[in-house]
Amino acid sequence: MDISTDFLHKYNVSGPRYTSYPPANFFNESFTTSDYIRELKESNQQKPENISLYVHIPFCPKRCHFCGCSTVIAQRKMVVERYIKALKSEIKLVASHLDGSRPVTQIHWGGGTPNSISMSYIREIMDWIRQHFTLSAKAEIAMECSPAYLDYPHIDQLAEMGFNRISLGIQDFREDVLNVVNRDVPRHPVNEVVAYLRTKGFRGINLDFIYGLPMQTPESFKNTIDQAIAIRPDRIVTFSYAHVPWVKVAQKQLEAIGLPDANDKMKLFLQATAQLKEAGYISIGIDHFTLPDDDLTKAFNHKQLHRNFQGYCTLETTGQVYAFGASSISQLWGAYAQNHKEITKYMEAIEATGTAIERGYKLSKQELIVRSVINCIMCNGLLDLVEIADEFEISPDDLKTLLTFDPAKFVDFIEDGLMKLDNNHILLTEKGFLCARNIAMTLDPALKSGEGVYSKTV
């Protein structure tokens, strides 16, 4: 795949990541606890019927300088215990407003570093969830783990609790890169950890990497991806480092060391893509590579891929997301609701009222439609305007009016080999997925671009 400097200059602009629509910068504090409770109740009559649960553990032993997550560093045991108690109160309250017959098909633990806390706390929450929800026999139960704090007895205990998926945040196999971004190296050889996970029944095993970090070179990152391929996980994810120092001040430390420019950064990604494809991995979405028999590959092939704040999943298993913990975001059919980011405020609010809503957003019908359109582009690279119009019981012409759909907007994308267009369909090419965010932006009638607001699209 040939990517020129001119191409990068043209398409590497600021834009939303579209992990939600509208993006999180639209959330506001006029959305209150009473709004959230109403939306919880209404969600029982909305699709999807399945329930996805997200548990946010904000604690980290140390802060990685590239991190854009809401984290708390090295808290005392009494703080962690207070937080776990707050989680249980929040879970109980939310469950009380939901139809108990709705199945939980996904549970995702993120952070922070979920595996940095005691396994006893994780077991306590998992037992509590089972008391208050009905888990599907095929539920996907996943955790994001740092390999620096993952030991074999931990894997045994996670398996006993019902966990069946793990995402290992490797970021880079080059130790000096990890050192410069303040990340600890894996405790055990990653290939041995993955092999052990398989003996315990884990599937859909992720290895996550970040490209665009200081000191990464094409040669060193090639070696990193070669090591990942040799391990043969089910999924390999190559996240583009999102440099947003106006949001995460710690990232400014990386500027002093030096970050790859857009051209060098793209070389890392394209090289990794070529390696992974040659090794038999399938490119899906905008940053995932999966083995041919993986569930995500099958969903992508049938245009049944979905995406939320936790990443890609299948439409078969996805549910409305009910999120617990500081900074966590619930993604319901008709609304988003985000908890207080600051851990003390979160715990105090839960202790006082059982909820900790700081801000949120109620979607209009028009925004629900645009969300579906953008999901089609970002997940499956295929937009069928007639299908979307039928889903929302409007005409294709009305849908085009809502999207301010104009073929002239897509001329450059088509001429540059990024997409194909007929009267009612947009189909992204393989190269087009590099610019999926750019193409989605042309279909976003509410977009207001601006430097310093969003990360770069390429």
N, C-alpha and C positions, 0 to 999 in steps of 0.2 A: 504494500500500500504506500503510494508516494504522497508525502505531505510536504508542501513547500513552505518557505518562510512567508510568502504572500498569503497562503491559505491560513496560516496561524494568525497573521495580522488581521485578516478579514473576519475570522470567526471566533477568535479568543477574546470575547467580550464579557462584561459582567452580566450575570443572569441567575435566576432562581435554580435551585437544584430540583425543585418539584418533587420532593419527598412528600409534600402535601400540596393541595390546591384549595384555596389560595395559600401561598407560602406563609410561614410562621410570622413574618413581619407584619402581616395583616391582623394578627391576634390583638385583642384590646381588652382593657380592664372593665369595660361595660358589661362583659359577659361574666355573670356572677354564679355563685353556688346554686341559687334557685334555678338558673338557666340550665346548669349542669344536671341537676336532679330531674328536671323536666325532660331533658334530652336522654338521660338514662332510661326513663320509663318509656319514652317514645321509641327508643331503639329496639324494644321488644317486638314491635310491629314492622320493623324495617329490615332491609337486606344488607349484607348477608345475615342469615339467622345464626350462623356459627359465631362463637366467641373466641377472640384472641386476647390473651392476657400478657401484659408487659410489666415486669418488675425491675425497677431501677435501683441499683446499688451504687451510690455515688462515691464510695470509699476507694482510695488508691494509696498504696504505700509511698508513691512518689508521683510527681507530675511530669508526664512526657511533654516536651516543649511544643510538639506538633498538635497536641490534643485540642479539639474543639468542643469536647463534652463538658457537662456540668459535673465537677468532681470535688471531693473533699479529701485532703491529705491526712493520712495517719491519725485517725481519731481514737480516743480512749474507748475501752470496752463499754463503759457506761453509756457513751453516746451511741455506739452501735446497738446496744440493747434497747435503748430508748427508740431508736429508729425502727428496729424490727417490730417493736410493740405498735408503733404508729402505722406501719405497713399493715399489720393485722387488723387494726381498727378500720383503716380505709377499705381493705378488701371486704370486710364484713358489711360495711355500710353499702358499698356498691352492689354487692351480691343481693342485698335485701331489696333492691329495686329492679332486679333482672328476673326474667322467667327462668326458673330452675331447670326446666326441661331442655333449654338451649344447650347444645354440646360445646365444650371447650375443645377446639381442635388445634390450638397453638398456645404454648407458653414460652415466652422469650425473656431471659434474664440478661440485662445489659448494664452498662455503667459509664464511668467508673470501672472498677475491676471486681466483678461479682465473686470470683474465686479467691479474692484476697481476704474475705471474712471466713469465720469458722463454718465448717460444714454443718454444724449443729443448728446454726441460724437458718441456713438454706433448707434443711430438713423441716424445721419448725414452720417455715412459710409454705413449703410444699404440702405438708400435712394440713395446714390451715386452708389452703386452696381446695384441697380435696373435700374438706368438710363443707365448703360453701358453694362449690360448683360441681357440675357433672362433666367428668372428663371423657372424651371419646376414647374408645379402645385404641384408635390409631393416632392419638394426639401427638403432635410434634412438640417435644419439650427440649428447648435449646438454651445454651448458655454461651456468652462471650467470655473467653478465658485468656488470661495472660499466661504464656508458657513459663514465665519466670517464677510463678507461684503455684504451678500445677504439679502435684505429686501423684504417684500411682495409687496410693490409698484414697486420694480425693476422687479419682476416676471410679474406683470401686463404689464409693459412697454415692456419687452422682447416679451411677447406673442403678443402684438399689432404690434410689428415689424416683426412678422412672425417666431420667434424662436419656435422650437418645440421639441428640445432635450437639455438636460442639463447634464453635468457631474460634480458632487459635489466632490471636493477634501477633503474628510474627514481625511484620513491617519490613524487615530486611534481615538476611542471614549474616550480613557484614557487621562484625561487632563494633568497629569504630564508628559506623553510622549510628548504631544504637546508643553508643556512649555519648555521642555529640548531641543527640536529641533527648538524653537523660532517661533512656529506657533500659531496664535490666534484661540481660540475655536469658534465654531459656534455661530452666533448671536441669532438664534432661534432653538428650538428643531428640529432635522433633520427629525424626523417622521412627524412633522406638516408641514415642508417645502415641503416634498415629496407629502404629501396628497394635499397640495395647488397647487403644480405643475400639478397634475393630473386634478384638476378642471379647469385648464387653457389649457388643451389639450396637455400637454407635454407627449411624449412617449419615449421609449428607455432610461429611466432615469438611469444614472450611479451613483453608489457610489464607489469612489476610495479609496483604502487603500494601505499602504506600510508596508511590513513585513521586519524585519531586523534592526529596529531602536533601539536606546538605551532604556533600561528599559522595553522593551516588554518581556513578559513571556508567556509560553503556556496558563496559566490560564487567563491572562489579554487579550490576543489576542482572545482567545475563547469567552470571554465576548463581545469583540468588534464585532466579526462576528455574534454572537447571536443577538446583537442589530440590525445589518444590515439586517439579515434574517427577524426579526420581522417587519421591515419597508417594506420589500418586494419590493425593486426596481426591475426594469426589468433586470438590469445588475449590477453585483458586480465584481470589478476588484481588484486583489491582486498583486500589483507590487512588485517585488523584489527590495529592496534598492540597487542601483548601487553605490558602493563606489569607486569614482575616484578622490581622493584629488589632484592628479597631474593636473587635469583639473579644478576642483572647490575647491579652497583653503579652503572655509568655512567649507567643510566637515571634515577637520582635527579636528575641535572642537568636533565632535562626537567621535573621537578616544579617547580623554581625558576622556570622560564619560564612554565609553565602548560599543562595538558593539557585538551582538550575534555572536558566531562562526558559521561555516557552518552547523554543526550538529543542533545547536539550531534554526538556521534560517530555516532549512528544516522542523523541527518539527512544526514551526508556520504555514508554508505553507500546509503541509500534514494534519494537524489538521483542518485548515480552509477548505481545499478541502473536507474532510470527512463531515464536518458540512453542507457545501453548497449542496453537493450531496444528503445527507439525507433529506435536506429541499426541494429537487426537482429541484435544479439548474443544468444546463448542463455545463460541462467543455468544453470550446472551445478554440482553439489556445493554447497559453502558459500561459495565466494569466487571462482569462476572464471566468465568470460564468454567464449564462443567463437563463431566464425562457424558458420553452419549446415552448411558442408561440411567442418568440421574433424573429425579423427579422434575427439577427445574428445566432440564433440557426438553423433556417430554411436554411440559406445559408451554414452553416457548414455541416448540414445533407446531402445537395446536392453537397457538395464539391465546393461551390461557394463563399468561404470567401476570402477576400482580406485584405491587410495590408499595411499601409504607415506610414509616420511620425506622423500622427494624431491618429493612432490606427487601429482597425479592422473595416471593412465595408463590404458591399456585392458587388459582381461583378456587380450586376444589377444597383446599384446606384453610384459606384465609377467612377471617371473621372481622367483625367490628372490633377495634382494639380498645380495651379497657386497661388503662395504665395506672400503676401505683408507684409512689415514691416521689422524692423531690425532683422537680423539673420535668417529670414524665408528662407525655401528651397522649390523651385519649383521642382516638380517631373514630368517631361514630359516623353513621351515615349522614346525619344532618348537621354535625357540629364538631369542632375541635375544642378540647379543654386542657389547659396546661396548669400543672401545680406550681407552687412557689419553687423557685430555683434554689434559694438559700435554705440550707438544711434545717436551721433553727426555726425559721419562719414556718417551714413545712410541718415540723413536729408540733410546734405550738398551735398551729391551725387545726391539725388533726385532733390533738388533745382537747381542743375547745369545742369543735363542731363535728368532727368526723370527716371533714373534707378540707382541702387546701388549695382551692382554685384561685389562681392569680389572674389569669386572663384566658380568653378563648375566642371562638368565632362561630357564628351561626350562618350556615350557607343558604343562599337564596337558590331557587330552582335553576336560575341561569348558571350559577356557580357550580351546582351539581353536574350540570351538563358539560361545562367546560372541564371540570375535573375528570370526567369520563373520557373526554377527547384527549386530554393531555396524558392520562394513564395509558391510553392506546399507543400513543407515540413513544412514550418513555419505556414501556414494558415490552411491547410486541412489534414496534416499528411498522404498524399497520393501522390506518384509520379508515373505517368504513362509515361515511357520513349517513348513509341510509340506515344502517344498523343502529347507530346512536340515536338518530331521529325517531326510529320506531320505539326504541327503549323508553324514550321520554315523551312519546306521543305528540311529537311536533313534526312539521314537514321539513324535508331536507333544505328547502329554501329558507325557512325560518332559522334553522340551525346555522346556515351559512351567514345569515344576517347577524346572528348573535356573535359569531366568531369573527365578524368583519372579514370573512373569507374572500380573498382576492387572489386569483392565480398569479397576478403580477408580483405578489410578495414572494413567490417560490421560484422565480426565474433563475436566480443565482444558485439556489440549492440544486435545481435540476441540471443547469449547465455545468456545475462542479461535480456532478455524479453522486449527489447525496441522497436523492429521492426521485421517485417517479410519481406522476400525477395524472389522473384522469378526472372526469367530472365529479366523481363521488368518492375517490380513494386516494390516499397518500400511502406510498410504500417506501420505507427507508432502505437504502442499500447498506452493505456492510460498512462502507466508509461513512455513510450517513449517521450511523449510531455514534460516531465521534461528535456529531453536532446535533444530537437528539434534543438537547436543551435549547439550542438556537431555533430549531424547527418548531418546538413546542411554544417558544416565545412568540412566534408569529400568529399562533392560534389563541393567545392569551389577551383578551380584550381589556383586561385591567392592568396590564404590565406598565410599570413606570420604571424605566431603567435608570441606573445611576452608579457611578464609580463609588466604591466604599460601602455599597449596600449589599452586594452579592459577590460571591467568589467568581473566578473566571470559568467560562463554560468549557474550554478545552485545556 
